[in-house]
Amino acid sequence: MTNFLYSYQHFPLYLKPAFEVGFFSISWYSIMYLIAFGMVYLLLKHRIKAGECDIKAQGQKRKTQNESLKLKIGGNTRPKTINIEYLTDFLIYAFIGLLIGARVGEVLFYNFSHYWNNPLAVISPFDPVTHEFIGIYGMSYHGGLIGILIAAFVFTKKYGIDFWDFSDFVIPAIPAGYFFGRIGNFINNELYGRVTEKSWGMYFRDDFLNLRHPSQLYEACLEGVVLFVILWSVRNKKMFQGCLFPVYLVGYAIFRFFCEFFREPEGKLYFSGLFTLGQIFSLIMIFLAIDIIIFKKSKKEV
């Protein structure tokens, strides 16, 4: 039992990059990002094949040679139902929005003074002091969320798709991606929890003297698995149509707010040291969800 506990608590220290040659390495975190997008793609593809996506698109779209000929001859301009091709395009938009938004969010929300004094560090994969290749570290969830929302808005406008209908289609699959993202944080030994005396604490590379909460696993469970089960279970319920986005916001915000009590705070604490910046953003998400529900209800009544 003692050997098992020792191995368990030291497990993060055994985790190494997936691929490493000289100064160049590919981390499991990067691979987990790709797996996360792959999982979301498969889930949404399943929804399309199961007939759970009856969304019309009126914008211009790439056409095969036969489709193009058909349109020229028949003049068919009727809206098309969303298909796999649209899904692939959206994930490209979302991936770009996520990367840019998450990085900009990290710069603006968590370490602005550092990046203001070291602007090249925003995009440079090298340490500004040692010039060692370290990759681009630091991605903000809330910045990534804003980036994806902007990408989704641009995508839906371009192809004439209703934003709220499309969000109902996409949202139930999103937490499955977060699960792999948080596992990537765990493997990468980052975003670990606060110091604890509990036996289920773990040692991480940046602090191998103190046991810490494996808060990445807490978040993977709550923000990933539990939230996915909730949203996937209600995805086709009529009462949730048009409201899955605010439901997601509230669910994520509650789980994130709770997990922040175990996660090592990034930056300073606010309101007499009670709340982290992540918790403040979570409260903003809840208020935003309420505003969306009120807005959508008022539109129905008009």
Helices and strands as residue ranges (DSSP letters): H 2-9, G 11-14, E 19-21, E 24-26, H 28-49, E 56-57, H 65-74, E 80-81, H 84-105, I 106-110, H 112-117, G 119-122, H 141-158, H 163-170, G 171-173, H 174-187, E 202-204, E 207-212, H 215-219, I 220-226, H 227-234, G 238-240, H 244-259, H 277-301
